Amino acid sequence: MNLFFYRLFIFLYAFGVDIASIFNRKARLWKQGRIKLFKKIRKAFKENTSPVIWFHCASLGEFEQGRPLLEKLKHQHPTHKILLTFFSPSGYEVHKNYALADYVFYLPLDGEVNARKFLSIVQPQLVIFVKYEFWYFYLKQIKQKQIPLLLVSAIFRENQPFFKWYGSLHRTMLQYFSHIFIQDTVSQELLKSIHIINTTICGDTRVDRVIEIAKNWSPVEQIEEFCNNHPVIVAGSTWDEDDEVLNHYANKNVDTRFIIAPHEIDTERLHDCLHIYKQSILYSQYLREKTVDASINTIIIDNIGMLSRLYKYADICFIGGAFGEDGVHNVLEAAVYNKPVVFGPVFDKFLEAVELEASGAAFSVENILELEETFNDLLENQKLYYNACDTAKNYLQSKSGATGQILLYIENNILS
């Protein structure tokens, strides 16, 4: 891709969002969030005289990945200001009031003028991009201004543009980073093949985040009452395709308790869940009602923020997304409770899912029959079940510590 096509992509993306915003809520939020954005940023930074550390996250998942590092830096450098930017509404709308960031904004759309203007206002001392999102003009301007620029928790695959004949612009973007912290040796070898050697293998900072969440876990009394010594399956971040595989087992096994946390919780999605899970109730309704019909075996979670606590109650965790094109969602926040994890067939882009599946802590299923067989095997075969639990525990312990390694580099080379 050359600059002409990159500029064309940016133009078409913005045009596409304009059209989509008419009927799509996320696109509408994306567009509305950028109205008079520079005016808001300039006003926020008008009186600032403190050094700024800028974290950029594409969305919610990347924020959770970068959060341990952000919080450690804020703790160790309280006089620095933290700027947190998101590209996607799903990250910004959830964390626009995040207490440990001094400023939270959408990232203005990439472009020569926008990048120059943004950096002249913010004037960061350090810039950290989490996992991915490569915006050419921002990265180029950061490099030209000689601002340290880190990429953390990155992972690379051979089929990405960086490693293709047409990927010269993408390779250039990688050269703008001062240092790249990657998750595995495969990524390091791929980067070496295109002469990127300023790398360190340190794993995924998300592991440190989920370990921290598990250590600070607090019970949910109403969920404990609902589970009441029954076998429990918690299904997190589910989509329609996941429901189509799960619902038969849930409707058939009435003595098992199911907690379904859909990835989207708009009215239509929740209505669909109530329809497909025959003995179900919304969590908010469950809280309101003093007595619930004994036939209810499924709670549909209709809020955001509870899921990581709910996995603790599971005998088996099902992770959504892997029956769709984008692939499985966060398996680590379930595995951290030493639980076996089950998901669909699309998970090859997610290193932690691949490694957990290969080790026997996670199980991939292709269809309804395989899902039922796997659930039954795990609930009935104690040796299989406890082996999966122990393997999950050992995996998380072996993968922790990435945050500390990155922090040490920053302290020794940038903020010393």
N, C-alpha and C positions, 0 to 999 in steps of 0.2 A: 504494500500500500504506500503510495506517495502522498505528498501534502495536499495535492488537488483532491484526491479521493477522500482523504481524511476530512478536509473542510466540507466536502459534499456530504459525507456521513453526518457531521455535526448539524449541518443545515437540515438535512432530511429528518434527523432525529427530532429536532425542535419542531419541525413542521408536522411530523407524525404525532407528537404529543399534543399539539394544538388541536388536531382533528380528534384524537382519542379523548381529549378532555371533555368533549361534549357528552360522552356517554360512559366514560370510565372514571371512577372515583380517584384511583391512584394517579392517573394522568392529570386530573384536575388539581389534585394537591401539589403535584410536581410543578405545574404551571403557576398556580396561585402563590406557592412558596417562594417563587423567584421574582414576583412583582415588587419593584422598588427595593430589590435585595441589596444593591450597593449602598443605597441611602441608609438602610438599617445597619449595615456593617460599619459604614463610616461614622455613624452616630455612636455606635457601641465602642469603637476604638478611639474616639476623639480625645478622651482624657487619659488614655492608657500610656504609661511610661515604663511598664514592666516588660521584661523579655517574654516572648511568646513561644510556646511549643504548639505546633499545629498538627493535629491528628486528622487524617481523612479516612473515612470508612464508606464503602459503597452502600451498605445497608445494615440491617439489624444484626445479621450473623457476623459480619466483620467487626462491628462494634464490640460484641461479646468477645471476639478474638483479641482485639486490641485493648480491651478494658483493664486487664491486670497490669499492663505496662503503663497505661495512662495513670492509673491510680497510684502506682509506685512512684512515678515521676512527680506527681502532684504532692505526694507525701514527702519526698526527699528534697523537692524544690518548691516550697510553698510560696515563694515570692514570684515565681513564674506564673504567667497566665496560660491557661489551657484553652485553645480554640479547637472545637470539634466540628467537623463538617460531614455532611451526608450527601450522597447523590440521590438516594431513593427516599420516598415518603415513608416507607415501612421502617426505616431507621430513624429519620428525623421526627416523625410524629410521636413515636414512643419515647424518645429521649431528648426532646427539645428543652426539657426542664431538668436535665441531668445535673445533679448538685455539684459534682466534682469538675465540671467544665465551666470555665468562666464565660465562654461564648459558645453558642451552638447555632449553626446556620446551615442552610442548603449550600452546596458548592455551586457558584455561578457556572453556567455552561462554558466549556472550554473554548478558547479563542485567544488570539494574540492580545487584543485590547483588554478582554476580561481578566486574563492571567496577569498582565502587567498592572492593571488597576487594583486587583485583589491583593497582590503582594506588596504594592506600595502602601496600602492601607494597613495591612496586618503586620508586615515586617517581621516574620518569624525568625527565631534563632535556630530552630530545628524543625524539620518537617518529617512526619512519619505516615507513610501510606500502609494500610493494612491489607495484606494478602494479594489483592489485585485492584484493578482500576488504573489504567495508564492513560493519563490525559497529556497529550504531547506538549501543548503550549505552557501548561502549568509546570511540567517537569523541566522544560527547556529554560523557562524564566528562573526557576529555582537554581538550576545549575549555573546560569549566567551570573546570578547574584551571589554565587559561592556559598549558598546556604546548605548545611549538611542535610542530606535527604536519605532516609532509610525506608526500605521495604521489609516488612516483618511478616512472619508466618506464611511466606510465599511457597507455592508449589507449582511445578511446571510439568507439562506433558508434551510429548513429541509432536502431537497434532496441532499445537498452538502456532499462531502466525510467526512467532519469534524464530521458529526453526524451519520455516518454509522459504522458498525462493522469493516469494513476494513480501516477505516480512521485514524489509530493511528499515522501515519507519519504527516498527516495534522493537527491533534490535537497538536502534538509536535511543529509544526511550529508556531501555535498560541501562544504557551507558551513562545516563544522567544520575543514576543512584550512587550515592557515596558508598553504601554497603547494602547487601541483600542477605537477609536472614531467611534460610529456607528450611523446609521440613524434612527432606530426605536426600539420600545420595543420588538417586535418579535425577532429581532436579539439578543438583550440583554438576553432574556429568553433562547434562543437556546444556547448561549455561557455559561450561567449559568449551563445548563444541562450537560456540559462537563467540569465544574469547571473552566471556564475562567471568572473572576470577575473584572479584571482591565479594566473596560469599562466605557464610558460616552456616553449617548445619546445626540447628538447635531445636528442631521440632516445632510444635504448635503451641502458641501461648494460650490457646483455648483450653488446653488440658489444665493449666494452672487455674484458669477461671472456673471450670466445673468443679475442681477439687475444693476451691474456696467456697463455692456455693454449697457443696455437700457438707463442708465443715460447719457452716452457719445455718444448716437446715432447721426449720421450725415446723412443728406439726400443724395439720389442718384438721381441726376437731371433727368437722362435719364429714370429711372424707373418711376419717377413721371409723365413724359410726356407720357409714355406708358400706365399707369393706367388711367389717364385722366377721373376721376369720374365714371369709370366702376366698377362693382363688381369685386373684386380681390381675387383669390385663389393662395396662395403661397405653393408649395409642396417642402419640403426640404428633402435631403438625400434619394432620391428615388432610387429604384432598378427596374429591369424588371417587377417583380411581381406587384409593385405599378403602373407602367405604364399601365399594362393590366386592372387595375381597374379604373384608372383616365382618360384614353384617350377618352373613349366614351363620358363622360361628357364634356371634353374640346372641342372635335370635334363638339359636338352637340350644345353647348351654346356659339355661336360665339360672343355674346355681353359681355361675361365675359372675364376678362383678367387673364391669367394663367402665373405664373412664376415657372418654373420647375428647381430645383437645384439637379441634379443627385449626388448620393454618389460618383460615379466614373466618371471621365471626360476624359477618354481615347478616342481616335478617334472613335473606334468601338461603344462605348456606346453613344457618342453624335450623331453618324449617326443613331443609332437605335431610339433615341429620336426624331430626325427630321422626321424620317419615320412614327413613330406611332402618333405623334401629327401633324395633317395634315396642320394646319395654323401656323407653328412655324418658328422661326429664332434663330440662335445662338446669344447670347448677344454681342459677339465680332463683329459679322457682323452688328448687330443693331447699334452699336456705329459708325461703319465705314460709313454706308449708310445715306445719308442726308434725303432721303425719303424712307418710307417703305410701302409696299402694305397694303391698308386698311383692307384687309381680315385677316392679321396676328393678332392672339389673344393670342399667346403663345411665351414666350421667354425662351430659354434653356440657363441656366447659365453655361458657360464653363470656370469658374475660381474657385479658392478656396479662401474663406475668406469673401465673401459678404453676405452669407446666413443670419447671425444673424441680419444684417441691413434690409434685405428684408422683414422679417416677419412683420415689422412695417406697411408695405403697405397693408397687407392682411385684408380682411374681415373674411376669414377662413384660417386657417393654416392646411395643411395636412403634417403629419410626416411619412416618409418612414420607411421601415424595418419590419413592423409588419405583412406583408404578407409573410415573409420568416421565416426561422427557428430561426435566431438569435434574432429577436424581434425588437421592435420600437427603433428608434434613439432618440435624445435629444428633449423631448417635452418642457422642461423648457425655452429654448431660444425663443420659440414661445409664450408660455403662458405669459411670462414676459411683453409682450406688451398688455396684457388684451384681448387676442383673443381666440375664441373657437378653439379647437384643435381636429382634426380627424385623426384616424389611423386604421390600420387593427387589426386582432384578436389576434396577438401574442404580449402581453404586460405584462403578469402576473409577469415577473421577474423584472419589473421596478416599484419601489414603487411610484415614482412621477406620472407615467402614471395611475397606479391603483387608486391612491387617487384623481387625477383630474377627472378620469372617474366616480368614485363613487360620486363625489361632483356635477357633472353636467357641469364642465368646458371643459371636453373632451368627445369624442364620438368614440366608437369602431364600425367598420363596418366589415361585413363578406364577402361582395361581391359587384359587380357593382350596383345592385339595391339598396342595403342599403346605399351605398355611395351617389348615386343620391338623394335618399329620405332625407338623413341627410343634404346634401348641400342645397337642396331646402328649407327644414324646417328652417334652420338657416338664409337663405337669406330672407325668407318671413315672418317668425314669430319673430317680434321684441322682444316680451317678452322672448322667448326662447334664442334669441341671446344675449340680454343685461344681462340676468341672467348668461349666460356662461361667458361673459366678466367680470362681477363683481366678480364671483366666482374665476376666474383665478387670478384676482388682489388680492383678500383676501388670497388666498392660498399662493402666493409668499411672501406676507408680513408676514404671520404667520410662514413661514419656513426659514426666513433669520436669520443670526447671528452665523452660525456654525463656520465660520472662526475666529470670535472674541473669542469664547469659547476655541478653540484649541490653539490660540495664547496666551491666558491667562495662560493655563496650561504650555506651553513651557516657558513662561517668569518666572513663579513661580517655576518651577521644574527643568529646564534644563539650560537655558541661563541667569538665574538671576545673 
